[in-house]
Amino acid sequence: MFKRVIWIILDSVGIGEAPDAVQFGDVGADTLGNIIKEKKSLNLPNLEKIGLYAIDDTTIKKEDVQPIGIYGKSREISAGKDTTIGHWEMVGIHTAQPFPTYPNGFPKELMDTFVKETGCKGYLGNIVASGTQIINELGDDHIKTGYPIIYTSADSVFQIAACEDIVSLERLYQMCDTARAILKEEHAVARVIARPFIKQGNQYVRTANRRDFSLKPSEENLLSYMKEAGYRVTAVGKIEDIFAGVGICDAVHTKNNMDGMDKTLEFMDTQKEGLIFTNLVEFDSTWGHRRDVNGYARGLEEFDTRLGEVLQALKEDDLLIINADHGCDPTFKGTDHTREFIPVLCYHKGLEQSVNLGTLSTFADIGATIGENFGVKSLAVGNSFLKLL
């Protein structure tokens, strides 16, 4: 048994269109493959060493690579392609019905309730929009009126943007709490997201004070089982928000990917057992949705450098797992997530030879493996590959 698992999620680093990509309008999406195609090459020696370029049936496979780790890919069985659904599936929650989305904005009666319950005098937006664009389109009106900017996307999200100089973070988070309470039953969106911003020069830019207010997941999941069994479950980044605190013992929010890696390494130095569960969101929020190929490529290389520190810090009884939660191809149409396979990479110091996992049937196979390692209750979905490690 491994005493400690370090589980790092590369948010949105998909590895090629899923078999059902046509149902999501994502035929041709290939986040990592298309970045490499456009950039010609990426310098990812540590990911390559573990097995990234050895994964079967991808556009990035290199036949001459000799990996030393455990590698494969996984498909998603849940009905969606967003952060919440992906992470929930990883820990054993199968979302068979998609969360509601609002391509025409939120209904008037819901928005009227929002205004009444929050005490706002009004709101701006209530449309599908890119977050960075809408704050610049409506930022001046927001400054004049003080009205929050409401918008959504192809995902099941209710996003509230406000300038930190006009609306305090406390007030913004209160509005999100209220919205979370309102958005229930048929309007139970996956996440309410606080999107604070500031003015820099002639532009409005987001700050690092984003907060996600997620639906509470079922407590029949890996994190809850581990906590119940007395194991320490530590959340780094937006993990705590994704699970609405369910199954979490300790949590720290982060400013960016590098801060996330700093915090992960700090916990590796102090937490000797249990699970350290990290989400690196910049791949998705800063580069994927913004369709920034150069930024995405640079972020991958920066992560790979920090991964070298993690590999050095691993103990003999540690298991490292790295995977994504969906795709967000920066070369693809629109600004939304993409339905893709995800890479699955594992490593531990006692590994005698590399292992090809092939294609896992569900993200929950990862959670099932962690669960079997710690001897907790079995997940409702997912098959463990622990015996292959």
N, C-alpha and C positions, 0 to 999 in steps of 0.2 A: 504494500500500500504506500502511496505517496502521502507524506504528511501535509504537504502544501501544494496547492494548484494556483498558478498565476495565469489568469485568463484575460487576454487582451483582444478587444474588438476593434478592428480597423473599420470604422463606420463608413459603409458604402463601397468598400473595395471589392466589387463584384469581379467575376472571372469568366463571363460569357453568358449569353442569353439562356434562360431556363427553357425546358421543353414546352412550357405553357406561355412563353413570352408573347405569343400572338394575341392572347386574351387580354394582355395589358398594353398592347401597342408598342412592344419593346423588341420586336425582331431586329436583330443587328446590334443590339446593345452589348458592349463588352468593355467594361470600365478599365480594367488593367490592360487588356490587350490593345485597345484603341489608344490609350495613353502611350504605350510603348511604340505602337505603329507611328504615331505622330511625332514622338520625341526621338525615334530611331533606337534609343537604348535607355536603360535606367541602371544606375549603379546600386544594386541591392545585394551585396555579397552575403550578408547574414541570412536574409530570406532565401536566397539561392542555396545556401549551404543546408538549410533545413529541408528544402524540397520544393519551393515555389515553382521553379521552372521544370520540375519533373512531373507535375500533375497531369494526368491523362486527359486527352480530348479538350485541350485548350489551344488558343492561338499563340501562347507564349512558351509552349513546351520546347525544351532543347534536349535533343537526343544524347548529347555528350555530357550532360550534367550527372555528377555522382553525389547525390545528397547523403546526408548523415542523419536525417531526422525522419519523422512520420508525416506523410503528406497525402492529400486527397482533396476532394471537393464535395459539396453537399447541395442538394436541391431543397426547396421550401415547399411544404405541403399546405401551409395556412393561406387564407384568402386575402392576400395583400402583399405589399412590398415596402413597408415602412419600418421605422426603427422599433416601434412598440411590438408589432406583430412578429418581427424577426427575433428580437430578444426574448419575447415570451415563448416562442417555439423552442428556442435553445434550452430553456429550463423545463420544457415538458408541457407547455400549454398550446394546444392545437386550436387555432382560431378558424373555425369552419365557415363562419359568416363574416363578410367584410364589415368593418366599421363604416358608419355613414360618412359620405362626402357631400360637398355643396358646390357644384360647378356653377351655380347661379347665385351664390351668396346664401346667407342664412335667412330663413323666413322672418317676415316682419314681426309676427307675434313673439318669436324668440328674442329678437333684438329689442322689442319694446320691454320685455321682461328684464333683459340685461340692463337697459337704461334705468328702469325703475329700481332694481335691486342694488345696483352699484351707486346710484345717485348721480350718475353722469347726466349732463344736460343734453348730450347728443353724442354722435360718433361719426367718424369718417370712413369711407371705403365700403366695407362689406362686399368685397369682390374677391375673385381668384387673382392672385398677383404674386410677383417676385418681391420678396421682402425688402431687398436693397433698393428696388425701383420705387415701390409704393411710398417708402418714407421720404424719398426725394420728390415724388410727385405731390404728396399731401403734407409734407413736413411744415411748410409755411402756414398752411391752413390750421394745422395742429397747434402751432405756436400761437396763432391769433385766437383760436377758440378754446384751446385746452381739451378738445374732444380727443379721445383715444382713436387710433387707426385700427380698424378691424379688417382682417383679411384671412384667406384660406388658400389651399393649394389642391393638387390632385390627391393629397393625403387627407386623412381624417384629422384635421387640426383646426382649432379656433385660435387665431393668433392676435395678440393685442400689442401694438407698438405705441410707445410714448417716449418723448424726450425727457431725459433725466432732469433737465433744468426746469421743466414744466410740471411733470408728474413725478413725485418721489418714487423710489423703488418700492418702498413699503406700500404705497397706494396702488402701484401697478400690480404688485403681487396680490393685494387684497381683491382687486378687480378680477384677477385670474382665479382666485379661490371662489369668488362668487359665480363666475362663469362656469367653473367646474361643477358647482352644485346645481346650476340651471341645466346644464347639458347632460341629461339623463334619458333613460328609456330609448325612444326612437332617435333621439338626438345625442346619444352617448358617444361623442367623438373620442378618438383614442387619446388625444392630448390637447390641452389648452397651453399655449406657449406665450410667456412674457418676452417681448422683444424690445428692450430699452435701447435708445440711441441718443447720440449727441450731435451737435453741429460742429463741423470742422471746416473752417473756411467757408466755401460756398456749398458744401455738401453735408448731408446727414449720414452718419455712419453708426453702425451697431456697436454696442459695448459688449464686454464679456459677462454682463450680469443677466444673461438669459436664464430663465427657469422654465422647466416643463412640469405641468400639472396633469399627470396621467390618470387614466382609469385605474382603479385598484384591480390587480390580477387575482385570479383564483389563488388561494393559499396552498393548493395542491400543486406545488412546484418545487424544483430542486433547492432554491434558496431557503424556502420555509422549512423543508425537510432537514437541511443542514443546520439551520439555526435551532430547530427543535431538538436535534441530536447533540447540541452543545458545541458545534463548530462555529468559529468566528467567520462571518461573511462580511468582507470589507468592500465597499463600493467606491470606485474612483471615477470622477467625471459625472456624466448624467445618469449613471446606472441607478442611483437612488430615486431619481425622478421617474425613470422608465417603469420602475416597479412600485412607485408610490410608497416606498419605504418597506414594502412587504418582504420579509426574510432578510433584511439588512441589519447588521449589528453596528457597524461603523461606516461613516460616509464622509467624503470630502469632494467638493466641487472644484472644477479646474477652469483655468482661463483659456487654455489652448492645448494642442497635442504635447508640446514639450513640457508644459506644466503637468500634464497627465503622466508623462513618463517620469518626471521628477517624483511625483507623489507615489507612483507605483514602486519605484526603487526605494523610497523612504519606508514604505510599508514592508518591503522585502527585507529591510534591515531590522525591523522591529517585530513583525508578526511571524511567528515561527510555525504556525499550523493553520489549517483551514483554507479559505478561498479569498484571493485578492482578484477582484473583478473590475476591469478597467474598460472604459469606452473612450476612444479617441475620435472626437466629433468633427474636427476641422476638415478631414477628408470630405465629409458630406456637406457641412454647413458653409464652409469658407470656399472650397474649391469645386466640389461636385455640383451643387445647385447653382453656383455662379459660373459654371462652365469654364473654369480656369484650368486649362491643361497644364500650363507651366507651373502654377502653384501646386497643383495636385502632384505632379512629378517631383517637385522639390520637397514636398511634404513626405512623400514615400521615402526618398533618400535620407531625409532627416530622421525619420522613424527608424530606418535600417541602422543608422549609426548608433542610435540610442538602444536598439535591440542588442547590439554588441555588449552594452553595459549589463543588460538583463541576463544575457547568457553567461557572462562572467560571474554574476551575483548568484546564480542558481546553486542550490545545495544538492547534495547527493540524493535526497529524498523529495525533490521538487519535480513537478510536472508543469511545463509551459505549454499553453494552448493559445494559438492565434487564429482568429477567423473574422469574417465580416458578417453583416446582418442583412444586406441587400446590395444592389448596385446604385450608382449615380454617375453614369457615364458622362464625363465633361465634353465629349465630342458629339453627344447625341442631341436630338431635337428637344426643344422645350427646356424646362429647368427642374423636372421632376425625377424621382427615383426610378430605377430601372429593374425589371424582374430578371434576376441573374442567379447563376450558381455562385456559391461563395467558396473561397479557398479555406482549407482546414489544415493547419500546420501544428505539429506537436514536437516536443523535444524534452529529453531528460538525460542526465549524465550517465545513467547505467545502460543506455541503448547500445546494443551490440551490433546491430545492422539496421539499415533503413527499412521502412515499412511503407508500402503503397496501400492506402486505404481504399483506393478506387473512388466510387461515387456513393456517398451516404444518402439514404433515402429520406432523411429529414434532419433539420437542424437539431432536433431533440436527441439525436444520437450522441451529440457532444455532451449535453447535460446528463444523459443516461450513463455515460462513461465516468463522469465526475461523481455521480451518485453512487455507482457501484464501487468506485475507489474508496469512498468514505463510509460505505456500508449503510446508507440511508434508504428510506423507502423507495421503491421503484417508481419511475415516472409513468404516466398514463400512455405516453407515446415515446418512441425512441428505443434503439437497441445499442447497448454498450459495445464499444470496441476495445475495452480495457485489456482483454487477453492478448491483443495484438501489440500492446505497448511493451 
